Structure formats: structure tokens, C-alpha cells
Amino acid sequence: MVSLEIIKSQLGKTLEGTNFSDLGSKYKGKVRDCYTHDGRRVIVVTDRISAFDVVLGTIPFKGQVLNQIAAYWFDAIKHLAPHHVLKVPDPTVTIATECTLLPVEFVYRSYMTGVTTTSIWYHYQRGARRFCGHALPDGMKKNQKLEKAILTPSSKAEQGGHDQSVSREEILASGVISAKDFDEAAGMCARVFAFGQEVAAKRSLILVDTKYEIGRRPDGSLCFIDEVHTPDSSRYWYADDYQARFDRGEDPRGLDKEYVRKTLAEGGYVGDGPPPPLSDEVRCEAARRYIALYELITGKSFVPDTEEPVARIRKRLKI
């Protein structure tokens, strides 16, 4: 495990953003800087962290961890579904086939949990007994396992807006996607989520929920894009003491950015207005959790690259 001293030493050296005009047209997401040119997409995973659809600041080594966990999972799922990755030339960079994004997030959930306004628990505790078209029984408790994993799609908001949880019927009625594409993508996601849960269980983890992005390749086929089963797109809990903590009414121990969400929510911030600054303590603890998850999932020690990131990326990509 990377020492706290090394994490602290990176607090002032995080990769907040890039400007590589030589790589093509730039699109800046909440976490990724993407450059497109000649059918290729260069994805630079920065150290930015977002929650409640708002960029909150940076976390040391987050981009390196996120990109490498995504690379691990993309390789692991290739027998189940296609993906867009071509190569990973730098700890924070993925080069991929340029795809057209399907305007839906495919969110799979297997537990009654969450703190955001799109979460299943947020709606359930306010009396909802139907969520994204799925009937929910009375008497469920926070963090309880659902009878089966459910698909709860989310509409894609414009940058700065908030995504909305919706049903398959609502998505199809909006006309943003065909039933054929939706069902094909949903089937891909179901297979990959089940596989992800199996792998997590072997690592004494619970893959609680996740969201997938699906794109269309130039040949018309669908594939996974962006990231798969990372701590940004997924919620992970330790399996060993989940039941005991649930029985006591305690939250599970987690290894994902839910820690940052909960810290902000406990301080009264849930996405409205400018976010409060993240303390160095929170930034370091978040980094520790990201790194711990990388090591648990991959079975490898995380080796941080402390070289100045912009210069390193330019060197690796020869720009």
C-alpha cells in the first residue's frame, strides 16, 4: 500500500486538467479530458473528482487508479462484450475507438442504498414503492439486498445539469433510443454486472451498483466505453462484515467515492450551489480508498508515477 507520506506529497501535484491541442478536438467531462481525431479518442483521466454531478476538486493519484482499474476490467470482460479500448500508453491515458454515445446511462443496482436524489434509497424513504418501473416491497431498510439486481436507467443531462432516474418505458417514449438498442445494451450490461459481482465476491467485496456507458462503433455495433466497475462508476462494500453491520443498523464499510459524497452530505451539501472545498484529510483518505480498491480488485500493488503528469503524458504520446 502506498504510504500516507507519498499521498500527502502529491496533494499539490495533482492533474487538474490538460490542454493538448495537438491531439485533436477537446471535450472536457467532469473527470476526463477527451481528444478526438481521425476515428480515435484519446482519454486523459484527470485527478478531478465529481459527486452530485459537480466537480469538487482533485484527489492524489485518482486518475492513475481510475484508468488502470478501467483497463483491468475492460480486459476482463472482453469474452462477454466488446469495448472501445485500443491501448493504454500512460497510467492516466487510454486510446480508444471513437464511438457515438447512447444517450442513456445503464445503472444496475442490487441493494437499497444511496444518498443522491437519483438513488433508490432516496426515493424509497420518501414513500416511493416503484422505482424506474420496478415494484418495491414495503418494510425494506437502508443497505438491504434487493431480491434481484435491477436495471434503473438514467437520462443523460447536459453538462451542469442533473441526471434523472427513469424507466425503460419512459426512455423509449422520449425517443432518444430505439427498443432494439436499449434491450441489446441492457443485456450486455446484465452480463457484465453479474460477472463483476462474481469477481468482487472472490475478492471479499460486494459490487453494490454501477453505471455503464454504451457507445456505437463505426461499424454500427454496440460496445462498452468510458469506464467499467471503477470506484467512480460503482459502489463497493467489504463483504466480511456487511451482514453484521446491517443487523446493527450501521452503514457498510465502503471503498469508493461514496465516502466523499457522505462527507459532504453530512456537512449539508448535496449538490446545490458551489461545493465546499475538500480538506486535505478527506482528499488523502479518498486516495487511500481508491488505491486499496485497485489492489484488492487487480491483486497487484499500485505503483504510483510521481513524475510531473503533463510532461510525462507529452513524452509518452510524443506530442
N, C-alpha and C positions, 0 to 999 in steps of 0.2 A: 504494500500500500504506500502511496506517495505520502511523504511526511507533511505535517501541517506547515512546517517552515517553508517548504518548496511551494505549497499552495499560496501562503501569505506573500511570498516573494513575487508571485505572478499577479497580485492584485492590481498593480499599476501598469501591467504589460499585456492586458487582455486585448483581443482582436474585436474592436467595436464595429468596424466597417472597412470596406475596401473600395477602391476606385481604379479598376484595371480596364481602362478604355480599349486596350489592345485586344481584349478577349471578346468584344462584340457588344451588342445592346444589353444594357443592365436593367434588371428588375430587382428591387430591394424588398424582400419579405420581412417578416418580423424577426427571423433568425438568420435566414440565408440571403447572401448576395448572389444572384444568378446572372450569368452572361451567356447569351445565345449567338451562335454564328454557324452558318453552313451546316445546319442539321444537328449540331452538337450543343449541349448545355454544360457549362462549367459552373458547378455549385460550390460556393465557398461558405462553409458553415462557420459563422462567427461565434463569438462568446456571448452574444446577446441572449437574454432570457425574457420570455414573454409569459404572461398569465392574464386571465380575464381579457384576452385579446389586446393587451397593452404591453409594449416593450418596457421592461422595468430597470434594465441596467445590464451589467456583464458579470459572468461567473468564470473564474480562472479555469482554463483547460476545457471548458464546456464544449467548444467547437470540435476539439480533437476527439473527445469522448463520444460525442454525438455522431460524428462522421464515421468513426471506426465501429461503433455498435451497429449503425445502419449497414455498413459494409458487411459485417458479420452476418446479419440477418438476411440481407439480400442474397448472399451466397447460400445460406442455409435453406431458403425457401425455393430455390431455383427448380427443384423437382416438382413443386406444387403449382407454380405460376411464374410467368415471365416478369422481368423487371427491366428498368431502363439503364442500369449501370454498365459502363464500358470499362473504366479503370479508376483507381484511387491513387493519384500520383503524389499526394501530400496528406499529412494527418487530418487536415481540415478541408480537403478538396476532393470532389467526385466529378468525373467527366461522364456524361450520360447522353443517351439519345434524346433529342428534343421531342417532346410529346405534347399533345393537346390535352389540357386538364379537363376531366369531367367535373362539372360544377356542383359536386356533392361530396361531402366528407362521409365516409362509411365508418360509422362508430359502432364497435362491438362492446357490449357490457355483460358482465356475469355477476356483478354484485350491486347491491343497493347502496350507492355511495356518491360522493362528490360534494363540492362546495360552490361551484359556479351556477349561474342561473340556467345553464343548459343541462345541468346534471340531473340524473334520475331522482336522487335523494331530495334535491331542492324542490322538485315538483311534488314528490310523494308526501313530504312532510307538510305541504300546503293543501293536501287533500286530494290530489290527483290520483286516480286509480286506473288511468290509461295513459301510457307514455309512448309516443311515436307509433301508435296503433296496437300496442301490446297491453293486454289486461293485466293488472297487478292485484294480488290478493290483499285483503286487509291484514293488519297486525304485523307487518314487516318492520324490522328495526334497521337502523343505520349500520352499514357494512355487512348486512346479511347476504348470503349467497342466493342468487336467483335460481329458480327451478331449472332454467337453462339459459345459455347465452342468447342475447337478443341483439338484433341489428337496429340501431336508433340513428338514422341518417341525420345529417346536419346540413342546412343550406349554407352556401359559401357567401359570406358578407364581403362587401367592398372593403378595401384596406381602411382601418379605423372604425369599422362597424363591428357588430356582434353577430356571430353565427346563431342560427336558430335550430333547435331540435324539431324534426318533423317526421311524419310517417311516410312510408313508401307511396301511399295514395296521394298525399299532398305534394310530394316531389313530382310524381308523374303528372298530376293535374296542373302543375306550374309550367310544364312543357320544356323544362331545361334539359331533360334527358329522356330517352326512349325506355320503354319497359324492357326491351331486349338488352340494352346496355346496362341498365340498372341491375337486372337479375344476373347477368353474367358477372358483373363486378361484385355483387353481393356474394355469389358462390365462391369466387376467388378469395374474398375476404374471410368467409366462413372457414375455408380450408386452412388458411394461413393462421387465423386466430386459434383454431383448435391445435394446430401444430405448435404454435407459440406457447400455449398453456402447457402442453406436454413437456416441452423443453424446459420451461420455467420450473415445473414441478420437480424435474430431475435435479435442478439446482437449488431445491428447497425454497422456491419462490412461488408466488401466485401472480400470474398475469391477470390483473383485475379487469381492465378495459383498455381499449386502444382505439386510435382513429387511423384510417388509411386514406391515402390519396391515390386515385387511379387515373392513368393517362392513356391516350390513344397514340400508338406509334404511327409513323408514316405509312405503314402497310395496312393500317386500319385495325390492327389487333390491340387489345387492352393489356395494360401491364401496371405493375406497382411502380410508383415514383416517390420522390421526396425522401421518405424515411419509413422504416418498419420497426416496430417494437422498441423504439428508443425511450429513454426516460422523459422526453418531451411529449411524445405522442401516446405514451402508455403509462398506466399506473401499476406499480409492482408492490407487493407486500411480502414480508417474510412469512413463510408457511408454518414454521415450527411453533410459534406461539399465537397464531391467528385466532384459533378457537378459544383459547384461554382468555385472551384479551376481549374477544367478542362477548364471551359469557359474563365478563366483569363490566361490560358496557364501555370498554376503552377502545380508542382507535387503534387499528393495526399499525405495526411498525412498517414504514414505507421507505422505498428507495427510488424517488422520482421527484419531479418538481412540485408535487403536491405539498411538500414541506414549505416551499416558498409561498404558494397560494395560501396555505393555512396561516402562516406567519402574518401575511398581510391582512387576511380576513379577520384574524383575532385583533388586529390593530384598527379595524374598521374600514379597510379599503377592499372593495370588491369590484373595482373596475371603473368607477365613476370619477371623472376628473383626472388630473395629473397624479401619477403614483408617488408615494413617498420614497425617498432613497433607501436602497438596501444597505444595511450595515455590513461592515467587513466580516463580522461574525456570521451573519446569515450567508454571505457570499462564500465564505470558506466552508461552512457546513454543507451548503448546496454542492460545492465542488467535490467534497469528500463523498457525498452520496452518489453523485454521478460516476465517480471513479470506482467506488465499491460495486456498483451495479455492472459496470463494464467487466470487472474482474470476475464477478460471480457468473455472469452470462457466458462470457467467452472462455473462462478457465485460464486466462492469460494475465500476467501482470501488466498494468498500464505503465507505459514508458513515456513520460511527458517530454515533449520537444519544447525547450525553453528558448530556442532561437527566436529573434525578432520575427513575428509572423509574416508581415507584409514582404520583407526582404526574402524570407525563406520561400514563400509562395512564388514570388517572381523568379527565383532561381530554379525551383522545381518545374515550373511551367515554361521556363525560358522566355519570359516576357520582359 
